[in-house]
Amino acid sequence: MPPLLNPRLSLSLKPFFLFSQSSFAPRKFQISRQFVSVKSRTFSSLASEQSSDNGGSSVGGGRSGALSPSLVTGEVQRIDVNPPKGTRDFPPEDMRLRNWLFHHFREVSRLFGFEEVDYPVLESEALFIRKAGEEIRDQLYCFEDRGNRRVALRPELTPSLARLVIQKGKSLSLPLKWFAIGQCWRYERMTRGRRREHYQWNMDILGVPEVTDISGSILIAEAELMASIVAFFKRIGITESDVGFKVSSRKVLQEVLRCYSVPENLFGKVCIIIDKMEKIPIDEIKRELNATGLSEEAIEELLQVLSIKSLTKLEEILGGAGEAIADLKQLFSLAEKFGYSEWIQFDASVVRGLAYYTGIVFEGFDRDGKLRAICGGGRYDRLLSTFGGDDVPACGFGFGDAVVIELLKEKGLLPELSLEVDNIVCALDHDLQGVAATVATKLRDKGLSVDLVLENKPLKWVFKRAARIKAQRLILVGNTEWQKGMVVVKVLSSGEQYEIKLDELE
């Protein structure tokens, strides 16, 4: 390898790993005390003031970090550096993980032929309180805007989907296969994997009814949706030994209630109560069911059926002629054809808490039992009429980001993600900073990522920076080389270095 012409490079272009253990003291800036003073309050004391469950607002109202009107005569109160309770910041390392997760959401959706949509985070409050279930009503972040309209931060995406489909009307060509990734808000008690804001991946199919076609297959849409979730799990390293799906049908519940002449209008309320079975004591479940008008006998029979984990056992109790049994048998048959039969199991207790579900329902669960439901969905053929539209056959699922991240942590499957750039470009002299900018622009125009060193830094610092951002090449602009219209390129993985004309740099 020929020696470098610029003497400043002779020592500095050693392999970058020789400098990887170096450390540098940060710059210190002095602020004159005559202009501003800070109250002697610590971050920990501020945090303790806000430890009560007040949704993140400070004691006494307002934000704890409000500035005084005058910096000269007043005092600056240090802000609470934590985000509101139940919410998250996404610094670069967390944002890389979020982007990685969303990339897999989008790739699976693409592989299954779905199109991406989105909706406003802020919607009309009425959209979420029409037969959605009392739990969501109690958890809404809702308020009156300056136009005296009742609005809410969306707690889920499906009602917004319904609104958009009704808005588009007959201009839509069925079937629809849409997906969305959106932020949702619920003021609820926080547990592991449950926050007051989260991102949710939804996939929905509209216009495919649960009817038998000429080949005898039904529920193909539900089976396809579950196949997409399995495909996602496989992409991120999760197997059938880690997670599974509990599957049932709301028609099971309907058939039991019909035996006891329970009015149809109570069905939604019963589903909402049953959905709490793993959250509150069974005696409380019985009291709530009794309050709806169910007899003691009906409640005992219902709870007995809901404890069944075998489709064969369910058939013995309900008989094989009902729709629920036929639907479930077909779904398990389709699961075999899709290749994920080992992922699913029957569980009569799965009903889902939202009132608009009508048929097959399912939930993804952690087989170790350490986490809450990972995802859930089912058929909701009567959703649109809830909002005044004409019903369209529909099914879909929601998949939150927080629980699956906890699952990946539990299984040791979190990916190691770091910033990676193609090139780092550095001028060796201040008067060559403009030339370095030209080099960076040329490479960026070719689609390569470039980290341009914006200050005069010693090469030791530049090598350390290159290692941290995992740059592939270091490109140095020095006086001697630039007089010949050339720059120095160092391949950081191998240590190879060479000079090249700017016009030939790629």
C-alpha positions as CSV (number, residue, x, y, z in Angstrom):
1,M,0.0,0.0,0.0
2,P,1.6,3.4,-1.0
3,P,2.2,5.8,1.9
4,L,-0.2,8.7,2.3
5,L,1.0,12.0,1.1
6,N,-0.5,14.0,3.9
7,P,1.8,13.6,6.9
8,R,-1.1,14.2,9.3
9,L,-2.6,10.9,8.1
10,S,0.5,8.7,8.7
11,L,-0.3,7.8,12.2
12,S,-4.0,8.5,12.3
13,L,-5.2,6.0,9.8
14,K,-4.4,3.0,12.0
15,P,-7.3,0.5,12.2
16,F,-10.1,2.2,14.1
17,F,-10.4,-0.4,16.8
18,L,-7.1,0.8,18.3
19,F,-9.0,3.9,19.4
20,S,-12.2,2.2,20.5
21,Q,-11.4,2.4,24.2
22,S,-10.6,6.1,24.2
23,S,-12.7,8.5,26.2
24,F,-13.1,12.2,26.1
25,A,-14.4,14.7,28.7
26,P,-17.5,16.5,27.8
27,R,-17.5,20.3,27.2
28,K,-18.6,22.4,30.2
29,F,-20.5,25.6,29.7
30,Q,-20.8,28.2,32.5
31,I,-24.1,30.1,32.9
32,S,-24.0,33.4,34.7
33,R,-25.9,33.3,38.0
34,Q,-26.9,36.9,37.7
35,F,-29.3,36.0,34.8
36,V,-30.9,32.8,36.0
37,S,-31.3,30.7,39.1
38,V,-32.7,27.3,39.7
39,K,-34.7,26.2,42.7
40,S,-32.9,23.5,44.7
41,R,-35.4,20.8,43.9
42,T,-34.3,17.4,42.7
43,F,-35.8,15.2,40.1
44,S,-36.6,12.6,42.7
45,S,-38.6,15.0,44.8
46,L,-40.6,16.1,41.7
47,A,-41.2,12.4,40.9
48,S,-42.5,11.7,44.4
49,E,-44.9,14.6,44.1
50,Q,-46.4,13.0,41.0
51,S,-46.5,9.4,42.2
52,S,-50.2,9.5,42.8
53,D,-52.3,8.2,39.9
54,N,-53.2,11.5,38.3
55,G,-52.5,10.7,34.7
56,G,-49.2,12.5,34.7
57,S,-50.3,16.0,35.7
58,S,-48.5,17.7,38.6
59,V,-50.0,18.4,42.0
60,G,-52.1,21.5,41.9
61,G,-52.6,21.4,38.1
62,G,-50.5,22.5,35.2
63,R,-47.1,21.3,34.2
64,S,-44.4,21.3,36.9
65,G,-41.8,22.9,34.5
66,A,-43.7,26.1,33.7
67,L,-41.3,29.0,33.1
68,S,-41.7,32.2,35.0
69,P,-42.6,35.3,33.0
70,S,-39.2,36.9,33.4
71,L,-35.8,35.1,33.4
72,V,-34.2,38.1,34.9
73,T,-36.3,38.6,38.0
74,G,-37.9,35.2,38.5
75,E,-36.7,31.7,39.1
76,V,-36.7,28.8,36.6
77,Q,-38.5,25.7,38.0
78,R,-36.9,22.5,36.8
79,I,-39.3,20.4,34.8
80,D,-40.2,16.8,35.6
81,V,-38.1,14.9,33.0
82,N,-40.4,11.8,33.0
83,P,-43.2,11.6,30.4
84,P,-46.9,11.5,31.7
85,K,-47.6,8.3,33.6
86,G,-48.3,5.3,31.2
87,T,-46.7,7.0,28.2
88,R,-43.2,6.5,26.6
89,D,-40.4,8.4,25.1
90,F,-38.6,6.8,22.1
91,P,-34.9,7.7,22.2
92,P,-32.9,6.4,19.2
93,E,-32.3,2.9,20.6
94,D,-36.0,2.5,21.4
95,M,-37.0,4.0,18.1
96,R,-34.9,1.5,16.2
97,L,-36.7,-1.3,18.0
98,R,-40.1,0.3,17.2
99,N,-39.2,0.7,13.5
100,W,-37.9,-2.9,13.4
101,L,-41.2,-4.2,14.8
102,F,-43.4,-2.0,12.5
103,H,-41.3,-3.1,9.6
104,H,-42.3,-6.7,10.3
105,F,-46.0,-5.7,10.8
106,R,-45.9,-4.0,7.4
107,E,-44.0,-6.8,5.6
108,V,-46.5,-9.5,6.8
109,S,-49.4,-7.3,5.8
110,R,-47.8,-6.9,2.3
111,L,-47.2,-10.6,2.0
112,F,-50.9,-11.2,2.6
113,G,-52.0,-8.6,0.1
114,F,-53.2,-5.9,2.5
115,E,-53.2,-2.1,1.9
116,E,-52.2,0.4,4.6
117,V,-54.7,3.0,6.0
118,D,-54.7,5.4,8.9
119,Y,-57.2,7.5,10.8
120,P,-57.1,10.5,13.1
121,V,-55.9,9.9,16.6
122,L,-58.6,12.4,17.8
123,E,-62.1,11.2,17.0
124,S,-65.7,12.0,18.0
125,E,-66.4,10.6,21.5
126,A,-69.7,9.1,20.2
127,L,-67.7,6.8,17.9
128,F,-66.4,4.8,20.9
129,I,-69.4,4.6,23.2
130,R,-71.9,3.0,20.8
131,K,-72.2,-0.5,22.1
132,A,-68.5,-0.8,22.5
133,G,-68.6,-2.0,26.1
134,E,-68.6,-0.2,29.4
135,E,-64.9,-0.8,30.0
136,I,-63.8,1.3,27.1
137,R,-66.2,4.1,28.1
138,D,-64.6,4.2,31.5
139,Q,-61.1,4.3,30.0
140,L,-61.5,7.0,27.4
141,Y,-59.3,10.0,27.3
142,C,-62.1,12.4,26.3
143,F,-62.8,16.1,26.6
144,E,-64.7,19.0,25.1
145,D,-62.8,20.9,22.4
146,R,-63.0,24.7,21.9
147,G,-65.9,24.2,19.5
148,N,-67.9,22.5,22.3
149,R,-67.6,19.1,20.6
150,R,-67.1,16.0,22.7
151,V,-63.9,14.3,21.3
152,A,-61.7,11.4,22.5
153,L,-58.2,10.0,21.8
154,R,-58.9,6.7,20.0
155,P,-58.7,3.7,22.4
156,E,-58.8,1.2,19.4
157,L,-58.8,1.4,15.6
158,T,-61.9,-0.7,14.6
159,P,-64.5,2.0,15.1
160,S,-62.5,4.4,12.9
161,L,-62.3,1.7,10.3
162,A,-66.1,1.4,10.4
163,R,-66.5,5.2,10.1
164,L,-64.2,5.4,7.1
165,V,-66.0,2.4,5.3
166,I,-69.4,4.1,5.9
167,Q,-68.0,7.4,4.6
168,K,-66.7,5.8,1.4
169,G,-69.9,3.8,0.9
170,K,-70.5,2.2,-2.5
171,S,-67.3,3.7,-3.9
172,L,-65.4,0.9,-2.2
173,S,-64.8,-2.4,-4.1
174,L,-65.2,-5.4,-1.8
175,P,-63.6,-7.3,-0.4
176,L,-61.3,-4.9,1.4
177,K,-58.1,-6.1,3.0
178,W,-56.8,-3.2,5.0
179,F,-54.2,-2.8,7.8
180,A,-53.2,0.0,10.1
181,I,-50.5,0.8,12.7
182,G,-51.7,3.5,15.0
183,Q,-51.3,4.9,18.5
184,C,-54.2,4.2,20.9
185,W,-55.0,5.6,24.3
186,R,-56.7,4.0,27.3
187,Y,-56.7,5.3,30.9
188,E,-56.4,1.9,32.6
189,R,-54.5,0.2,35.4
190,M,-51.0,-0.5,34.2
191,T,-49.4,-4.0,34.3
192,R,-46.5,-5.6,32.5
193,G,-47.2,-5.0,28.8
194,R,-50.1,-2.7,29.4
195,R,-49.7,1.0,29.1
196,R,-52.0,4.0,28.7
197,E,-50.7,4.6,25.2
198,H,-49.6,1.9,22.9
199,Y,-49.3,1.2,19.2
200,Q,-51.6,-1.3,17.6
201,W,-51.3,-3.3,14.4
202,N,-54.8,-4.1,12.9
203,M,-55.6,-6.3,9.9
204,D,-59.2,-6.3,8.7
205,I,-61.1,-8.1,5.9
206,L,-64.4,-6.7,4.9
207,G,-66.8,-8.3,2.4
208,V,-66.0,-12.0,2.9
209,P,-69.0,-13.7,4.6
210,E,-68.9,-16.8,6.8
211,V,-70.8,-18.9,4.3
212,T,-70.0,-22.2,2.6
213,D,-68.6,-22.1,-0.9
214,I,-68.7,-24.8,-3.5
215,S,-65.6,-26.5,-2.0
216,G,-67.2,-26.6,1.4
217,S,-64.7,-24.2,3.1
218,I,-66.0,-21.5,5.4
219,L,-64.4,-19.0,7.7
220,I,-61.5,-18.6,5.3
221,A,-61.0,-14.9,6.2
222,E,-60.6,-15.8,9.9
223,A,-58.2,-18.5,9.1
224,E,-56.2,-16.2,6.8
225,L,-55.9,-13.6,9.6
226,M,-54.6,-16.1,12.1
227,A,-52.1,-17.3,9.5
228,S,-50.8,-13.8,9.1
229,I,-50.2,-13.5,12.9
230,V,-48.4,-16.9,12.8
231,A,-46.3,-15.6,9.9
232,F,-45.3,-12.6,12.0
233,F,-44.3,-14.7,15.0
234,K,-42.1,-16.9,12.9
235,R,-40.4,-13.8,11.4
236,I,-39.3,-12.6,14.8
237,G,-38.3,-16.0,16.2
238,I,-41.4,-16.9,18.2
239,T,-42.6,-20.5,17.9
240,E,-45.7,-22.5,18.8
241,S,-44.0,-23.6,22.0
242,D,-43.9,-19.9,23.1
243,V,-47.4,-18.7,22.1
244,G,-50.7,-20.2,21.0
245,F,-54.2,-19.1,20.1
246,K,-57.3,-19.7,22.2
247,V,-60.2,-20.1,19.8
248,S,-64.0,-20.1,20.4
249,S,-67.2,-18.7,19.0
250,R,-69.7,-16.3,20.4
251,K,-72.4,-18.6,19.0
252,V,-71.4,-21.1,21.8
253,L,-72.6,-18.5,24.3
254,Q,-75.7,-17.7,22.2
255,E,-76.7,-21.4,22.2
256,V,-76.4,-21.7,25.9
257,L,-78.4,-18.5,26.6
258,R,-81.0,-19.5,24.1
259,C,-81.6,-22.7,26.2
260,Y,-82.6,-20.5,29.1
261,S,-84.7,-18.0,27.2
262,V,-82.3,-15.2,27.9
263,P,-83.3,-12.1,25.8
264,E,-81.0,-11.3,22.8
265,N,-80.5,-7.8,24.1
266,L,-78.6,-9.1,27.1
267,F,-76.1,-11.0,25.0
268,G,-73.6,-8.1,24.7
269,K,-73.7,-7.4,28.5
270,V,-73.1,-11.1,29.3
271,C,-70.0,-11.2,26.9
272,I,-68.5,-8.1,28.6
273,I,-68.9,-9.8,32.0
274,I,-67.5,-13.1,30.9
275,D,-64.5,-11.3,29.4
276,K,-63.5,-10.3,32.9
277,M,-63.2,-13.9,34.1
278,E,-59.4,-13.8,34.4
279,K,-59.4,-10.3,35.9
280,I,-61.9,-10.5,38.8
281,P,-63.0,-13.3,41.3
282,I,-65.6,-15.8,40.0
283,D,-68.1,-14.7,42.8
284,E,-68.0,-11.2,41.4
285,I,-68.7,-12.7,37.9
286,K,-71.7,-14.5,39.2
287,R,-73.1,-11.4,40.9
288,E,-72.7,-9.3,37.7
289,L,-74.4,-12.1,35.7
290,N,-77.2,-12.3,38.2
291,A,-77.7,-8.6,38.0
292,T,-78.4,-8.8,34.2
293,G,-81.4,-11.1,35.0
294,L,-79.8,-14.6,34.5
295,S,-81.1,-17.3,36.8
296,E,-78.8,-19.2,39.1
297,E,-79.3,-22.3,37.0
298,A,-78.4,-20.5,33.8
299,I,-75.3,-19.0,35.4
300,E,-74.0,-22.4,36.6
301,E,-74.7,-24.0,33.2
302,L,-73.0,-21.1,31.4
303,L,-69.9,-21.2,33.7
304,Q,-69.7,-25.0,33.2
305,V,-69.7,-24.6,29.4
306,L,-67.1,-21.8,29.6
307,S,-64.7,-24.1,31.4
308,I,-64.6,-26.5,28.5
309,K,-61.2,-26.8,26.7
310,S,-62.2,-29.6,24.4
311,L,-64.2,-29.3,21.2
312,T,-65.3,-32.9,21.6
313,K,-66.6,-32.2,25.1
314,L,-68.5,-29.2,23.9
315,E,-70.1,-31.2,21.2
316,E,-71.3,-33.7,23.8
317,I,-73.1,-30.9,25.7
318,L,-74.4,-28.8,22.8
319,G,-74.8,-31.5,20.2
320,G,-73.2,-31.5,16.8
321,A,-76.0,-29.8,14.9
322,G,-75.4,-26.2,16.1
323,E,-73.6,-23.5,14.1
324,A,-71.0,-23.0,16.7
325,I,-69.6,-26.6,16.5
326,A,-69.7,-26.6,12.7
327,D,-67.8,-23.2,12.5
328,L,-65.1,-24.4,15.0
329,K,-64.6,-27.7,13.2
330,Q,-64.1,-25.9,9.9
331,L,-61.7,-23.4,11.4
332,F,-59.5,-26.2,12.9
333,S,-59.6,-27.9,9.5
334,L,-58.5,-24.8,7.7
335,A,-55.7,-24.3,10.3
336,E,-54.3,-27.7,9.2
337,K,-54.4,-26.6,5.5
338,F,-52.6,-23.3,6.4
339,G,-50.1,-25.2,8.5
340,Y,-50.6,-23.8,11.9
341,S,-52.9,-26.4,13.6
342,E,-50.3,-26.9,16.4
343,W,-50.7,-23.2,17.3
344,I,-54.4,-23.2,18.1
345,Q,-56.6,-24.7,20.8
346,F,-60.3,-24.5,21.8
347,D,-61.2,-22.5,24.9
348,A,-64.9,-21.8,25.4
349,S,-64.1,-18.9,27.9
350,V,-62.8,-16.7,25.1
351,V,-65.6,-14.3,24.1
352,R,-63.7,-10.9,23.7
353,G,-65.1,-7.8,25.6
354,L,-66.2,-5.7,22.7
355,A,-69.9,-5.9,22.0
356,Y,-69.6,-5.9,18.2
357,Y,-68.1,-9.4,17.8
358,T,-70.6,-12.0,16.3
359,G,-68.9,-15.3,15.5
360,I,-65.4,-16.8,15.8
361,V,-63.2,-15.1,18.4
362,F,-59.5,-15.7,19.2
363,E,-56.7,-14.5,21.5
364,G,-53.0,-15.0,21.3
365,F,-51.5,-16.0,24.6
366,D,-48.1,-16.6,26.2
367,R,-47.8,-20.3,27.0
368,D,-45.8,-19.6,30.2
369,G,-48.7,-17.5,31.5
370,K,-46.6,-14.5,32.4
371,L,-48.2,-12.0,30.1
372,R,-51.6,-10.7,29.3
373,A,-53.2,-11.5,25.9
374,I,-50.8,-10.7,23.1
375,C,-53.5,-10.1,20.4
376,G,-57.1,-10.7,19.8
377,G,-59.8,-10.6,17.1
378,G,-62.7,-12.3,15.4
379,R,-65.8,-11.8,13.3
380,Y,-67.9,-8.7,13.6
381,D,-70.6,-8.8,10.9
382,R,-72.9,-6.3,12.6
383,L,-70.3,-3.6,13.3
384,L,-71.4,-1.0,10.7
385,S,-75.1,-1.0,11.7
386,T,-73.8,0.1,15.2
387,F,-72.9,3.4,13.6
388,G,-75.9,3.7,11.3
389,G,-74.4,2.1,8.2
390,D,-75.3,-1.0,6.2
391,D,-73.7,-4.1,7.6
392,V,-70.8,-5.8,5.7
393,P,-69.3,-9.1,6.6
394,A,-66.1,-8.4,8.4
395,C,-63.4,-9.8,10.7
396,G,-60.1,-8.6,12.0
397,F,-57.6,-8.5,14.8
398,G,-55.7,-6.0,17.0
399,F,-52.0,-6.6,18.0
400,G,-50.4,-4.3,20.5
401,D,-46.7,-3.4,20.5
402,A,-46.0,-3.4,24.3
403,V,-46.9,-7.1,25.1
404,V,-44.9,-8.6,22.2
405,I,-41.8,-6.5,23.2
406,E,-42.1,-8.0,26.7
407,L,-42.4,-11.5,25.2
408,L,-39.2,-10.9,23.2
409,K,-37.4,-9.8,26.3
410,E,-38.7,-12.9,28.2
411,K,-37.4,-15.2,25.4
412,G,-34.1,-13.4,24.9
413,L,-35.1,-12.6,21.4
414,L,-34.7,-8.8,21.3
415,P,-32.6,-7.9,18.3
416,E,-29.4,-5.9,18.7
417,L,-30.0,-2.8,16.7
418,S,-27.6,0.1,16.3
419,L,-27.2,3.1,14.1
420,E,-25.5,2.1,10.8
421,V,-24.2,4.4,8.1
422,D,-22.4,3.8,4.9
423,N,-19.8,6.5,5.2
424,I,-18.4,9.0,7.6
425,V,-16.8,12.1,5.9
426,C,-14.3,14.3,7.6
427,A,-12.3,17.4,6.5
428,L,-8.8,17.5,7.9
429,D,-8.6,21.3,7.7
430,H,-11.2,23.9,8.5
431,D,-11.0,25.5,5.0
432,L,-11.9,22.1,3.4
433,Q,-15.2,21.8,5.3
434,G,-17.1,23.0,2.1
435,V,-15.3,20.3,0.1
436,A,-16.3,17.7,2.6
437,A,-19.9,18.9,2.3
438,T,-19.6,18.4,-1.5
439,V,-18.3,14.8,-1.0
440,A,-21.2,14.1,1.4
441,T,-23.7,15.5,-1.1
442,K,-22.3,13.4,-4.0
443,L,-22.6,10.2,-2.0
444,R,-26.1,11.0,-0.7
445,D,-27.2,11.7,-4.2
446,K,-26.2,8.1,-4.9
447,G,-28.5,6.9,-2.1
448,L,-25.7,6.2,0.4
449,S,-26.0,7.4,4.0
450,V,-23.4,9.8,5.2
451,D,-22.4,11.2,8.6
452,L,-20.6,14.4,7.9
453,V,-18.3,15.5,10.8
454,L,-19.5,19.1,11.3
455,E,-16.7,20.3,13.6
456,N,-12.9,20.3,13.6
457,K,-12.3,17.1,15.5
458,P,-9.0,15.1,16.0
459,L,-8.9,11.9,14.0
460,K,-8.9,9.9,17.2
461,W,-12.4,11.2,17.8
462,V,-13.4,10.5,14.2
463,F,-12.4,6.8,14.5
464,K,-14.3,6.4,17.7
465,R,-17.3,8.0,16.1
466,A,-17.0,5.7,13.1
467,A,-16.9,2.6,15.4
468,R,-20.0,3.8,17.3
469,I,-22.2,4.3,14.2
470,K,-20.8,1.2,12.5
471,A,-19.7,3.2,9.4
472,Q,-18.4,1.1,6.5
473,R,-16.0,3.6,5.2
474,L,-14.1,6.7,6.4
475,I,-13.6,9.3,3.8
476,L,-11.0,12.0,4.6
477,V,-10.5,15.3,2.8
478,G,-6.9,16.6,3.2
479,N,-5.1,19.5,1.5
480,T,-2.4,17.3,-0.3
481,E,-4.9,14.9,-1.7
482,W,-7.5,17.5,-2.6
483,Q,-4.9,19.5,-4.7
484,K,-5.0,16.5,-7.0
485,G,-8.8,16.3,-6.9
486,M,-8.7,13.2,-4.7
487,V,-9.8,12.0,-1.3
488,V,-8.6,9.2,1.0
489,V,-11.0,6.2,1.5
490,K,-10.4,3.8,4.4
491,V,-12.5,0.6,4.5
492,L,-13.0,0.2,8.2
493,S,-13.7,-3.6,8.3
494,S,-10.5,-4.5,6.6
495,G,-8.2,-1.5,7.2
496,E,-7.6,-1.1,3.4
497,Q,-7.1,2.4,2.3
498,Y,-6.6,4.2,-1.0
499,E,-6.9,7.5,-2.8
500,I,-9.6,8.1,-5.4
501,K,-10.8,10.9,-7.5
502,L,-14.0,12.6,-6.3
503,D,-15.7,11.9,-9.6
504,E,-15.0,8.2,-9.3
505,L,-16.2,7.9,-5.7
506,E,-19.2,5.7,-5.3
